[in-house]
Amino acid sequence: MFVITKDTVIADILEEAPETAPLFISIGMHCLGCAASSDETVEEACAVHDVDVSEFVEALNARVGVSKE
């Protein structure tokens, strides 16, 4: 099972779980294929886009079928 954390690199997420792309787009990450954005961690992307990292990680994990326990 692929569990996403704040330290997971975005490129790794998109490779393992491409269905998460719309979530990244929804926070303003429109250039998912760019080298700079794909090498960022979830935490770095959330900081740049002023998004709560905990909520976003929860949403990403929900999208890939990992429930919060």
Secondary structure as UniProt FT lines:
FT   TURN            6..7
FT   HELIX           10..16
FT   HELIX           18..20
FT   HELIX           21..26
FT   TURN            27..28
FT   TURN            32..33
FT   HELIX           35..38
FT   HELIX           42..48
FT   TURN            49..50
FT   HELIX           53..63
FT   TURN            64..65
//
